[in-house]
Structure formats: structure tokens, C-alpha cells
Amino acid sequence: MNRRRCDFLQIDLSTWPAVDHHALPIDKRKAFMARAKAVELYVCGTTLREIATQTGIQSRQLYWLLDRCLKPAEDGQIFGFRALLKSRHVEPYTRKSDFMVDNVGTRAGFAGAFAMLLERYPILATWLETKIDQRAVVLEQISTDGKLKTRLRNLTNLHTGFIQQCRKVGITGADYPLNTGHKGMRSLSAYLKSELLSKFGTAARAAGAEHVKGVPHTDFSPRRGPARPYQIVEFDGHRLDVRLKIVIRDPLGFDQEVEIERIWLLVLIDVCTRAVLGYNLVLSREYSRYDVIKTIENALTPHVRRAFTLPNVGYGMHGDFPSGRLPELGYAVWERVRLDNAKANLAEDTVSALCEFIGCAVDAGPPHQPNDRPYIERFFGTVASTLSSRLPGYTGSSPQDVRRALCSPKGNLRLFISLSEMEELMEASIANYNATPHGGLNGRSPLEAMEYFIRGKGHLISWLPEPKRRTLCLMQKARRCRVRGYLAQGTRAHINLFQVRYTNVNLATSGDLFGKDLRIYYNSDDLRTVRAFLPDGSELGVLKAQGLWGEITHDLKLRREILKKRDSKRLEFRLDHDFLEGFMQEKRAKAKTSRRAANDFERTARVLSSAPTHFSEAGPASDTQLRPGPEDLLLQHQGTDTPEEKRDSSQKPKAEVLTIGFGYTTSI
């Protein structure tokens, strides 16, 4: 037996793409059946003479048919029985002869000429690919006589540019395509249609689709659905489609309503149970890596129920979060997280927190493919339909959405809901979503599904180790800071972090750490204290910022903003009552004229409001919560008691003051 026949005998015909021969005309059906029978007899070991007797197919034709059947097709399979059809091409036509001048002005004799042109001048093919990526032409789908057809728009402009490119590469009027009547426009149109329609995603985007639905996964797909909770989670951010306001109290005591920019909703959702594990509302134009890490912290830590001030708004009978309903889910970690390619999601700090601290795998899907995360996208659609679209100031899903005009307050800010009201509505909405029956869970709610898997079936999950629970700050990337101090000047050991000195009793009383690098972990939302570790990994303790920086709760953005303001105006810097008062008054004035400035003012006021100071009883400074004034912060820093505190001043412990210079330094 020759080697050629031995190779063909190893063919498995059951895996070949089949052909429905009943759909063929009688003459083509007979020819196909004869060819198919010849191939089957050959694979079964029948002799060539017997095959020729039964089917009329000679050996040379049979080997030719087998070679055609084993050629790869465009769909990734071999042609199989499809290659046995008459007039079926298994290879694209390739022109071998040069262009004929005699056919100038006619359509004859130019078969394969355009393909040969692109083969001779690859720069033209590259230029066309670039124009396709830039959507220079629009693919329009129309219905004619009940049939769907496609046509190209803006083809004339693209053809003009293509002719210019042809002239640049040296093609003259006697050469193709300039020597034809339409200068190759028909061939260009056919080529563009073929390239666009070869991939559905490219064709859909060329037709104007913003989102392309994903391809259904096969049984062998590595991205099958999870079989248990916390196996796969999805994370994404969504800008809420609703306009909000804040209420600012001016120095005269009057409340003024100011509109702010739309805010971000960051969510982490479990794929198996569809339960929302944690969320975070971000008051910024774009969310950062710190906001992503904050959302992860909210999903890890046990959920704490909040008190609602709005009437008829709450958790209801069954609304809650998984870690609130099932206490054993506190600090539960997941195995894999799916997210998109946003810079904040793939930042080094974010990936380090997910992979090294939590120990999960990060699955960043392809760009512009939101359907690779269908569950989180579907949840955002639920939030838009059940919450955002029912509120005044709804912006709609697009500028053409009629609901945008119907929900517009037409400049009446009193109709907008405030930021604090949105926070309560979002908390109640997500909690009730977790308790609502879900179609993808056979009528169970996400909380019921979570309880069924965890307590009913006893699926095992992993938890964050106890030491890491006490050191969630380690999710941030460590920053190296050198210990500084000057013996001759009597300046104790300290570090400089973001232009502020930090120290504690252990560091200040030691003299053997000068010049050594400490690993510093900080919470970007509260820079009053940081955690320091020695080079060998052992913990040095908590370092406190010196001066008023260690008393006022502030984040990294606020500190940088204050220091930048000081540097730009070349002021003698001192963080005191006058500076804070002027700083907030300037922000308050800008907030009345700019939505972005209003967001910044509200964010800054919220940061300062969490300082552990005495709260005035004169009323809230805004619609959110009571905020301490600059005078209260200064009183606390200077050790002056307010009238209410003087009664118990004898019982209050005295703070130990370290003899270190003022908190500002010019170097890090």
C-alpha cells in the first residue's frame, strides 16, 4: 500500500462537514452522490478498479477530489463533502496574466485585477485596512422586495482618496485601475464589502452598532459559567444617568442649591448568584485606582446597615447584602474577577491588590466587548430601568431618548434629588435587588441562591486570612521613604511623605534608623496616619502626620491641592483657621458657577466632615451631614475646649506632643 493511500485511510468521515443533497437539482445531485460514494468506498479500502466500476470516478479524479476535501475552509474547518459540489471553489481566484490594454473602457478581461493590484502594492492594502478601522465607509443594510441587502455609503470619497494613493505609488493613466471606465470603483466596492462582511464585529461597527453581542460559547469554551459562589465575579463602573444637586449653606446662613456632575457607580457582582457583593459611589469626573480598591474593600468587609432618613425607603423585609445576611461571608474572597481595560482597573496598584493580596486571577477581556461581562452590564441596565429612569433629571440612554425631555426639570433645581438622597436610594435599591426573584436563577433571589449554595449544598469558599483583615491598607502599593533626622540640630527621626513629616514615639526615640528605607502603606482617603514596616518586613507601627495634618481628616487629592495652591501663589504656608476658611470660601464661590467645581466642593466638604471634632448645633452645612467648620478644627488642634467640652476637661486625657518641627517640609 503506498503512503498516499495510507494517509487517506486514516480519514474520519464522521467529522467532515456534510451536504444536504436533497436541496440540489437532479443533475448536480447525481454527480454529488457519485463523488461522495467514491470517497466513502476509498476510505473503506475498496480498490480503485471497483470504485471506478461502481461510480465512474477514475483514480486520478478521485485523488483530486480527496485533495479538495482536505483543504481548509474559511470557517476554520476542512471543506469535507462540500468540496464535492460542482462549481464550488476551494481556493480564491489568482490572476496570472498581466492587464490587457485592448480592454480599456470595457469590463472584460479584468478578473482578479484588483487582488493583483493590492498584491503588487501592499501599501494600498494597508491604507484600505486603516480606512476600514477608521470607519471611512458606512455599511447600510436595506430591505428590497423582502430581501436584506447591503450597500456602502461614502464610497465616492474613499474612492477619490484611493485614486490619489494609486498615483502616489507611481500608477499612471495607462495602468489599472486608472485605465478603466470607473477607475476600479466596482472592484473597490466588492473588496470593501468582502472585508467588512467577513467578520460580524467589523460589519456591525461599520453599520453604526455601539455594542456587539458576544458569540455563544461552546461546551469546550474555557469561560463556562461558575458552579459555585465566589468562583467568578465581575467588576465595572457605570456613570449614573441622572442629574443631581447639593445644598450649600453660605456664610449668611442661606441654603443654595447647586447642580453637580454625574457620579460613578462601581459594583462588584457574583456571577453564580447574581448578588451584588459591594459598591462605591464616586464623586469625580473619572474614577481612579483608589476608588477601585475602595470598592474591593467594601465587598470584602461585612456590610453595615445604614440608617435611612427618607420616608418609606429602607431594606424592606428581605433586602440585604450577602455579608449582611450570611455573617460567614465576611472577608470571603473570590477566585477570578472579570473587568474591562480601563486604566484604573489595570493599574499596577489594582492588579497587585487583586493578585497578591486577595490571591485571585484577573481576566481583562478584549476592548470594546462589554458582553464578555454580561451580568454586570445587565445589572446596570436594571439600575437604569428601576431607579435612574424614575427620577427627575434622568438624562436618558442617548440624546435622542424622549425620556430625557420628559424628565427634564427645565432649570428648576428644586426638582433634582440631592446627593445624600441618591446614596440612600442606591443602598435601598441594591439591597432590594439582592432580594428580588431573578429569571436566571429559576425564580430565586440572589440572596436565596447564595444561602442555598453556602448553607444548603455546603460549597466551600475561601476567606481572607485574619492578619490581612487587620491590614487592608496593605492592598495599596508600598512606598519607600527614607528615615531622616539631624543629630546636631536635635531633630528626631521622621519620614517625609507627600511633603509632610510623619513619626511616632518608637521612631522618634530611636537613633539607629537614620538613612534606612521604610515601607509605608497609606490609605488615600485618610492620610493622618500611615503604617510603617522595617526593611526586614517587621512592623514599626503607625506613624502620625505632624501639625494639623495629623488632626484633620484629608485625602491625597486634598493635600496635593492645598500644597499646589501654596506653591502657585508663593504664600507663607500655615494650615490654620484663616487658610481653611479662605480655601473653602473659594471652593464655595466656584461651585455656584461650575458643576465640576460643585463636585469638588462636595468631595472636599465630605472629607473634612469626618474629622473627629466637635460638631456645631447650628444646623448642617449641606444636605449630607454635619460638617465641622475651620474654627472647630483649629480649636481642636490648639487644645482649646468648646463651651460644651469645658465641663469634662478635667477628665480628658492630655495628648503627648512630640518635639519635632512643624509639619511642612520641602523634600520628600
Secondary structure as GFF3:
##gff-version 3
##sequence-region A 1 668
A	DSSP	alpha_helix	3	8	.	.	.	ID=ss1
A	DSSP	three_ten_helix	13	15	.	.	.	ID=ss2
A	DSSP	three_ten_helix	21	23	.	.	.	ID=ss3
A	DSSP	alpha_helix	26	43	.	.	.	ID=ss4
A	DSSP	alpha_helix	48	55	.	.	.	ID=ss5
A	DSSP	alpha_helix	59	69	.	.	.	ID=ss6
A	DSSP	three_ten_helix	80	84	.	.	.	ID=ss7
A	DSSP	three_ten_helix	101	103	.	.	.	ID=ss8
A	DSSP	alpha_helix	113	120	.	.	.	ID=ss9
A	DSSP	alpha_helix	122	133	.	.	.	ID=ss10
A	DSSP	beta_strand	138	144	.	.	.	ID=ss11
A	DSSP	beta_strand	147	153	.	.	.	ID=ss12
A	DSSP	alpha_helix	155	168	.	.	.	ID=ss13
A	DSSP	alpha_helix	185	197	.	.	.	ID=ss14
A	DSSP	alpha_helix	200	206	.	.	.	ID=ss15
A	DSSP	beta_strand	232	239	.	.	.	ID=ss16
A	DSSP	beta_strand	244	249	.	.	.	ID=ss17
A	DSSP	beta_strand	255	260	.	.	.	ID=ss18
A	DSSP	beta_strand	264	270	.	.	.	ID=ss19
A	DSSP	beta_strand	276	282	.	.	.	ID=ss20
A	DSSP	alpha_helix	289	300	.	.	.	ID=ss21
A	DSSP	alpha_helix	322	325	.	.	.	ID=ss22
A	DSSP	three_ten_helix	327	329	.	.	.	ID=ss23
A	DSSP	beta_strand	332	333	.	.	.	ID=ss24
A	DSSP	beta_strand	336	339	.	.	.	ID=ss25
A	DSSP	alpha_helix	348	352	.	.	.	ID=ss26
A	DSSP	pi_helix	353	358	.	.	.	ID=ss27
A	DSSP	beta_strand	361	364	.	.	.	ID=ss28
A	DSSP	three_ten_helix	370	372	.	.	.	ID=ss29
A	DSSP	alpha_helix	374	386	.	.	.	ID=ss30
A	DSSP	three_ten_helix	388	390	.	.	.	ID=ss31
A	DSSP	alpha_helix	402	406	.	.	.	ID=ss32
A	DSSP	three_ten_helix	413	415	.	.	.	ID=ss33
A	DSSP	beta_strand	417	418	.	.	.	ID=ss34
A	DSSP	alpha_helix	419	434	.	.	.	ID=ss35
A	DSSP	three_ten_helix	439	441	.	.	.	ID=ss36
A	DSSP	alpha_helix	446	451	.	.	.	ID=ss37
A	DSSP	pi_helix	452	456	.	.	.	ID=ss38
A	DSSP	beta_strand	462	463	.	.	.	ID=ss39
A	DSSP	alpha_helix	466	469	.	.	.	ID=ss40
A	DSSP	three_ten_helix	472	475	.	.	.	ID=ss41
A	DSSP	beta_strand	479	482	.	.	.	ID=ss42
A	DSSP	beta_strand	484	486	.	.	.	ID=ss43
A	DSSP	beta_strand	491	497	.	.	.	ID=ss44
A	DSSP	beta_strand	500	503	.	.	.	ID=ss45
A	DSSP	alpha_helix	505	508	.	.	.	ID=ss46
A	DSSP	beta_strand	517	523	.	.	.	ID=ss47
A	DSSP	beta_strand	526	533	.	.	.	ID=ss48
A	DSSP	beta_strand	539	545	.	.	.	ID=ss49
A	DSSP	three_ten_helix	547	550	.	.	.	ID=ss50
A	DSSP	alpha_helix	556	569	.	.	.	ID=ss51
A	DSSP	alpha_helix	577	591	.	.	.	ID=ss52
A	DSSP	alpha_helix	595	609	.	.	.	ID=ss53
A	DSSP	alpha_helix	630	638	.	.	.	ID=ss54
A	DSSP	three_ten_helix	646	651	.	.	.	ID=ss55
###
